[in-house]
Amino acid sequence: MPGDEIKELIGRVALGDRKAFVALYNQTAPKLFAICLRILKDRTEAEEALQDVYISIWQRARSFQAATGSSTAWLAAIARNRSIDLMRARKPVADELDSAYDLADSEPDPESQTVTRDEGRRIDTCMEELEADRAVAVKRAYVEGLSYQELADQFDVPLNTMRTWLRRSLLKLRECMER
């Protein structure tokens, strides 16, 4: 929407025109919501902030100086300032340093990482024991999530043949992993 139309709508809102307010909301809400969401990073808080923004626009429309400023910049500033105010008002996650020690680390510990890497190497080694096309089929089925039919089409084999390839390959992998 051109800036002149927004300026006109803000002027009508300043006079208490509810239809102009609805039109202004419909024209500008997506952009102002995006500003709120980008700052707050939470959809619910951004929706609340947007509601506060439009209350503020309704109350402060008379203070808008059409001759001196951009209407979209004025609206964006209200949205940005309200979002920043809400962000600053959030309660800190940890009030004390001691409570931060109780937070669990979501990363696996070094021992778990080592075990995972070792198992990955073992799987890679076992995959090398399979025929090349069987290994590719297993990876595409169980890593990439392709269906039996998609794999059968890619390898130009009947569907039941693909099922047999995968079943036998998994049995060989299990046997290798148990060694």
C-alpha positions in Angstrom: 0.0 0.0 0.0 1.4 3.4 -0.9 2.5 5.6 1.9 0.0 8.3 1.0 -2.9 5.9 1.6 -1.5 4.9 5.0 -1.0 8.5 6.0 -4.7 9.2 5.0 -5.8 6.2 7.0 -3.8 7.3 10.1 -5.4 10.8 9.7 -8.9 9.2 9.7 -8.0 7.1 12.7 -6.9 10.2 14.5 -10.5 11.4 14.0 -11.9 8.2 15.5 -12.9 6.5 12.2 -13.2 2.8 13.1 -13.5 1.7 9.4 -10.2 3.5 8.7 -8.7 1.7 11.6 -9.9 -1.7 10.3 -8.5 -0.8 6.9 -5.2 0.3 8.4 -5.0 -3.0 10.4 -5.7 -5.1 7.3 -3.1 -3.3 5.3 -0.3 -3.1 7.8 -0.7 -6.0 10.3 1.3 -8.6 8.3 4.4 -6.4 8.2 4.1 -5.2 11.8 3.5 -8.8 13.0 6.7 -9.8 11.1 8.6 -7.1 13.0 7.2 -8.2 16.3 8.0 -11.9 15.6 11.5 -11.2 14.4 12.3 -9.4 17.7 10.4 -11.6 20.1 11.0 -15.0 18.4 7.8 -16.3 19.9 4.5 -16.3 18.0 2.2 -15.9 21.1 4.2 -12.9 22.4 4.3 -11.4 18.9 0.5 -11.6 18.7 0.2 -9.9 22.1 2.6 -7.3 21.1 0.7 -6.6 17.8 -2.5 -6.1 19.8 -0.7 -3.6 22.0 0.7 -1.9 18.9 -2.7 -1.3 17.4 -4.0 0.0 20.7 -1.1 2.4 20.8 -1.8 3.4 17.1 -5.5 4.1 18.0 -4.5 6.2 21.0 -1.5 8.1 19.4 -2.8 8.6 15.8 -3.3 12.3 16.6 0.4 12.7 17.3 1.5 11.5 13.9 3.0 14.3 11.8 2.1 13.5 8.2 4.2 16.3 6.8 7.4 15.4 8.7 7.6 11.6 8.7 7.0 8.4 6.9 3.8 6.6 7.9 5.3 3.1 7.5 8.4 4.1 9.6 6.1 5.5 12.3 4.1 2.3 12.5 7.3 0.1 12.4 8.8 2.2 15.2 5.8 1.6 17.4 5.9 -2.2 16.7 9.7 -2.3 17.2 9.6 -0.3 20.5 6.7 -2.3 21.9 8.4 -5.6 21.1 11.6 -4.4 22.7 9.7 -3.3 25.8 8.1 -6.8 26.1 11.5 -8.5 25.5 13.1 -6.4 28.3 10.2 -7.2 30.6 10.7 -11.0 30.4 11.9 -12.6 33.5 15.5 -13.9 33.3 15.8 -17.6 32.9 18.1 -18.0 35.9 18.0 -15.5 38.7 21.1 -16.7 40.4 24.3 -18.2 39.1 23.7 -21.3 41.3 20.5 -22.2 39.6 22.4 -22.3 36.3 24.4 -25.2 37.5 21.3 -27.3 37.8 20.6 -27.1 34.1 21.1 -30.3 32.2 23.4 -30.2 29.2 21.6 -31.5 26.2 24.8 -32.5 24.4 26.0 -36.1 24.8 29.0 -36.6 27.1 32.4 -37.3 25.5 32.0 -41.1 26.3 28.7 -41.2 24.4 30.1 -39.3 21.5 33.0 -41.7 21.3 30.7 -44.8 21.4 28.5 -43.2 18.7 31.5 -42.5 16.4 32.8 -46.0 16.9 29.5 -47.5 16.0 29.3 -45.3 13.0 32.7 -46.6 11.8 31.6 -50.2 12.4 28.4 -49.6 10.3 30.5 -48.0 7.6 32.9 -51.0 7.6 30.0 -53.5 7.5 28.4 -51.5 4.6 31.6 -52.0 2.7 31.1 -55.7 2.9 27.8 -55.4 1.0 27.7 -55.3 -2.8 27.9 -51.7 -4.0 24.3 -51.5 -5.3 22.9 -53.2 -2.2 24.8 -50.8 0.1 23.4 -47.8 -1.9 19.9 -49.3 -1.7 20.2 -49.7 2.1 21.4 -46.2 2.5 18.6 -44.8 0.3 15.9 -46.8 2.1 17.0 -46.4 5.7 18.8 -43.0 5.7 17.0 -41.1 2.9 13.7 -42.8 3.5 12.9 -43.9 -0.1 10.1 -46.5 -0.4 10.7 -50.0 -1.8 8.9 -49.0 -5.0 11.0 -45.9 -5.5 14.2 -48.0 -5.0 12.9 -50.8 -7.4 12.3 -48.1 -10.0 15.7 -46.5 -9.5 17.5 -49.9 -9.7 15.2 -51.2 -12.5 14.4 -54.4 -10.6 11.1 -55.9 -9.6 9.6 -54.8 -6.2 10.0 -58.2 -4.6 13.6 -58.3 -5.7 14.2 -55.0 -3.9 12.6 -56.3 -0.8 14.8 -59.4 -0.9 18.0 -57.2 -1.4 17.1 -55.1 1.6 16.2 -58.0 3.8 19.4 -59.9 3.0 21.5 -56.8 3.3 20.1 -56.1 6.8 20.8 -59.7 7.8 24.4 -59.3 6.6 24.7 -56.0 8.5 23.4 -57.5 11.7 25.7 -60.5 11.4 28.7 -58.1 10.8 27.7 -55.9 13.7 27.5 -58.8 16.1 31.1 -59.9 15.4 
